[in-house]
Amino acid sequence: MLDTRQIGLHAYYAGTSWLRKHYREKLEQERRAPMCVLFYHRVADKHPNPWTISSGEFERQIHWLIENMDIVSLEEVQRRMATGQNDRTTATVTFDDGYAENLDTAIPLLVQLGVPTTYFVTLDFMYGKKPFPHDVQRGVELPTNTIEQLLWMAGQGVEIGAHTRSHCDVGAITDPNELVDEVLTATEELSQLIGRPVRYFAFPYGKPENMNQAAVDLLRQAGLKGVCSAYGAYNFAGSDPFHIQRIHGDPDFIRFKNWMTIDPRKVSLGIDFRFAESTLLSDSQLSDSRS
Ligand SMILES: [Zn+2]
C-alpha cells in the first residue's frame, strides 16, 4: 500500500518526467550534464534499517542506471569536472562504512557487470574489532568486512577508500592531533592493510557541518586524489574535482529515480559549496579546555 506521501511522490515524478527529459537533454547539449555519485551502506535482506537496501531493490537500481546513464568511476567524474565540460549524464557507485553482507550479492553483481565501485571503510569497525554504535543502539550488531573481503574486492578492481578510524564527526574535532589521526594516520594504516594506495576519503555523515577545510587541506597535501561529501548534490564540470558531492542511494525507487532523472529543483544544490573553516584549537586553547 502506498501512503499519501508516496502517492505525492509518484504524482510529482510522473507529472514532471517530460520536463526532466527535456531539461537533461538541454544540459547535455550545453555540455553541462550532471554527474551523480551515489552512496550506499548495506545491501542485505535481513535486519532492514534506514541504511539498508534489499538485494532485489539494489539490483533493480543498478540495472536502471545501466539502461539510463553512463556508469563511470570516481576518477572519470573528476576528469570530466577538470575539463570543464561534460555532455553525458553519469552515475557512479560508492559504499560507506564496510558491512560484510555487501559481499553476499551486491559487490559480486557490480564486479560481474563491470560497474566501477569505490568502497569506503572505517578502520576501527572491521571484522572482529567492534560493531558500529548506530547498530548497537538498534540492538543488532551487524557484521563488518574482514580484511580478506577487502583484499578480494581490491583484487576485483574495487577501489578501497578511507572513512576515518572511528567514524567520527570530523567537523566537531578540535584537537589537531586527533584530526591527523582520524583522517591521515587511519588512511595510511588502511593502505598498509590492503597493500595498495588509498586514494579517496569519504567524510562520515558527510553533511556540511561534518567536514572542514583543515581536513581537506591535510588530505590534499598528503597526495589523496579526492574527498567525498554526502549531503545530496550533483557534480558539474568546472567545479573543484577534489571534492565529489554524493547522493544517497535511496532504497525507495521513486526517490532514487527522482534524483537520477535530474530534478531541476536540485540542480543548484551544492554549486557554491564552501567547506567550513577549521574548528581546531591551538595548543594553549586545548590545555585550557582540558583543565
Ligand atoms: Zn559512514
Residues whose N, C-alpha, C, O or C-beta is under 5 A from the ligand:
A	BS01	ZN	D96 D97 P204 Y205
